[in-house]
Amino acid sequence: MANINIRIDDDVKAKAETIFKKLGLTPTTAINLFYHQVIRTNSIPFELKTEIPNEVTMAAIREVEEMEKNPGNYIAYKNVDDLLEDLSK
């Protein structure tokens, strides 16, 4: 048998262990189940996703999409010097 030492946020540990208890599992059993699923599926046994962008980021994405659809409505610069020159006017 091997031992694994991990560090985890106290709140995360408490919340997970509450769920484990409801399922009749110990933390050790839950971690063993996770490892067995990794081996069985040859992958992480759940979907990994990036976070959903916040509203500021989504607004920026929508703005870029609008600019791509209607490039004639916007000024484009070939380099930073041209931009700085225009800003100094």
Long-range contacts (C-beta under 8 A, 24 or more apart in sequence): 4-31
